[in-house]
Amino acid sequence: MRWCLLLLCVRSCFGYYSPDEVLDLPGLSTRLNFRQWSGYLQASAGKHLHYWFVTSQRNPVKDPVVLWLNGGPGCSSLDGFLSENGPLHVNDDGSTLYINKYSWNKVANVLYLESPVGVGFSYSDDQNYATDDDEVAENNYLALQDFFSKFPNFTSNDFYIFGESYGGVYTPTLSLKIADGQARINLKGYAVGNGLSSIYYNDQSLVYFGYYHGLFGDTLWNKLNRYCCKDGSCNFFNNTNYNCQETVRFPVRLLSPACLLPM
């Protein structure tokens, strides 16, 4: 009995949130050298963001906490966990897991957040999933506050935000929210990989990228130049020419992310 009470005290002192701790996973036979949790963080009223948190394999007490955000908008950050920088990846059989030797949690505690509400396991009580960038930043900010209330021993760790694709919007807007806010979050910086920061420049460059990488041929390229370009300048983004709009649909649809939410 004394040992049980001592164990409960130790876990409480370290500030780990026991109800969400993952102690076993299907398809995984390897013993892990880190701890992990999966559950929900409270955002605005009635909105619940699913998270998966893994401690560092090196030194959880001193290593930074990193928030990872996939883009879309509408791509699950579990994509990052299970196929990019997470510690566990899915084998080709679709039912077993293997250890990713390049995982970011080799050197950091990593929090994967499914955002916005409606992505993956994140949900809203009213089932209204239309949103905008400001609301997403606010909900992510509130979810982080809930995270650090569940894991208070990590509040003094350096905190970084990383994102890819539409994370080029999520990451700086959330960082600004933290910098301007009063929450106790030890933000040290943010980074974006292959990020979208401007819809205009993204859509303009998509067409050039698609053609010069051979994703569509000269027939479509000639139509795009005929309908969308004038006097040596091309407008593929908001051109009012109907023929241009119809011609642009194919390359934009071909190269845009598949996981999109209404914004």
N, C-alpha and C positions, 0 to 999 in steps of 0.2 A: 504493500500500500504506500509506504514511504517513497519507494522508487517511482511509483506511478505519479505521485504528487510532485516529486522532483522533476520528472520528465515534463509534466505540464507546466511547471514553473519555468524551466529552461526554454521551452518553446514560446511561452508568453513573453519572456524577457527579450528574446530575439525578435519578437514582433511578427512572426510568420502567421499567416492566416490559415489555420488548419482546415476549416470546412471545405476549401477549394483545392486542397493539395491532391495531386495525382500520384497515387502509389503504384498503379499498375496500368499497363496499356496493352490492348490486344495486338498480337503480331510482333511483340517485342520480347525477345528472350535474353537480351543483354542487360546486365546490371549497370545502372547509370551512376555516375559520380557527381551528379548535381540533383537539385530538387526542382520541382515544377508544380505549378498551380494553374487551374483553368476554371473560369466562372464568369460572373457578370460584374461590371462596374456601373454605378448609377450615374447617368448623365442628367439631362433636364427631366422634369416630371414625366413619368411613364415611359422613359426611353432607357434601354439597357444595352450596354456595349459589352460584347463577349471579349475576353482576354485570355491569353496563355502566357505565363511568365516562367522563365527558367533562370536559375541562378548561375553565376559564373563557375566554371570548372577550376578556376585559378584561386581567386580570393574574393568571395562574395561580399565580405565586409568592406573591403577597400576599392574593389573594381567599380567602374561607373555603371549606372543604369541607363540602358539604351531603349528608346521607344522606336519600334519599327512600324511603318505604315506603307502598305501597298497602295496603288493608285486606282485608276479606272476613269471616273469615279464609279465604284462598285466592285472593285477587286478585293477579295479577302486577303488580309494579312497572314492568314494561315498558308497562303501560297508561298509567302516568304519563309514561313516556319518549315513547311514540309517539302519545299523544292529549291529553296535558295540558301539563306544563311542560317537556318535553324539547325538544332542539334540532331533532329530525327528526320529522315527522309523516307519516302515510300518506295519499296521495291517495285519492279515491273509487274509482279503478280497482283499488285493492288491491295494486298491483304497483310503484308508484313513490312516491318520497319528496319532500317539500318542506321548506324551512327554516321553522321556527317563529320568527317575529320577536319573540315574547314569552317565549322560552326563559329558564329560570332561569340557564343557564350564560352568559348575558350578563354576569353579575356574580359567579358562583360556580362552583367546581368541584363537579360533582354526581355522586354515586354512587347508582345505582339497584340495589337488592338484591331478588332474588326470594326471598321468605321467607313462610312456613316451608318446610322441605324438602318437596318434592312439588308446589310451585307452579312453573309454567312449566318452565324447564330445570333447576331445582334437583332433586337426587335423593339417595336414600339407597341405599347398597350392599345393605342387607338388604330394601329395598322396604317397610319399615314406616313408614307416614306418619301414624300416630296421634301426637298431641303435645298439649302444654298450654302455657299462657302463659309459665310459668317456663322450660321447655325452649327455647321460641322465643327468649326474651331471652338465654339462655345461648349458643345457637347464633349469634345475631346478634352478640353480643359477641366470640365467638371468630372469626367471619368478619371483623369489623372489625380485629382484631389481625393477621389474615393480610393484609388489605388494606394496612395501614400497613407491614407488613414487605415487601410488594411495591413500595410507593410511599413509601419512607421520607422523601423530601423534602417530603411533605405533613404530617408529624407535628407541625410547629410551627404550621401554619395553624389559625385558629379553626375549630372543628367544631360543626355544628348538625345536629339530627335533626328531620325534618319527616315527618308522616304524615297520612293521611285515613281516615275510616271506622273500621275496626277498628285503624287506626294509633293511635287514641285509647288503645289498650291497649299496642300494640307500642312506641310512642314513649316514654312515661314509664317503662315497665319496663326498657327498654334503657338509658335515661338514668341510672336508679338503679344499674343494674349497672355502668355506666362510672364513676359517681361513687364507688361503693364499691370498685371494683377498683383494680388496680395498673398496668393497661395505660397506655402513654403515648399518651393521646388528649386533645387540648386542647379538651374539651367546654365550650362557652359557653352552650348553651341548647337548648331544643326547642320545637316548635310543632305544634299539631294543628288541622286544618281539617275541619269537619263530622264530628267524631269521636265514636266510641262509647266511653264510659268506664264505663257501667253497663248491664248487660243488662236489669236490672229497669226502669230508667227508659226505656231504649230501646224495649222491647216495650210498655210502657204508652203511651208517646207515639206509637208507630207507628199505633195504632188511631185516636187523635184526629187525627193528621196526615192519615191516609187519608180520613177522613170529611170533615174541614173543607176539604180540597183537592179534594173531588169525585171521589176515586178509587173510591169505592163509595157506594151510595145509602141512602135512608132505610129500605128493607126490612131490609138487613143491620144497619144502625145500631140499629134498634128491637130486633132479636133480641139484639144485643150488650148493650144496656141491660137487656133482660128477663132474660137468663141470667147476666150477669157483674156486675151492679150491685145494690147493696142499701143502703138508707138513705142514698142520695146519694153512695155511694162505689163506685167500679168497680175490679175487679181483673182485668186482662186478661193478667197475667203467669203466675201459678201458681194460678189458680182451680181448686178441686177439683170444681166442677160440670161433669159430662160435657157437657151441652149448651153450656156456655160454651166449653169446650175445643174442641169441634167447630166452633163458630161463629167462634172466633178464628183458626182455621187459615187461612182465606182471606185476611184482610187482612195477617197476618204473612207468609204465603208470597208475597203480592203485592209487599210492600214490602221484604223482606229481600234481601241481596246474593245473586247467583246463584252466586258462586264461594266455596264453603264446603269446608273440610277437616274431618275428624274431629278433635275436640279432647278 
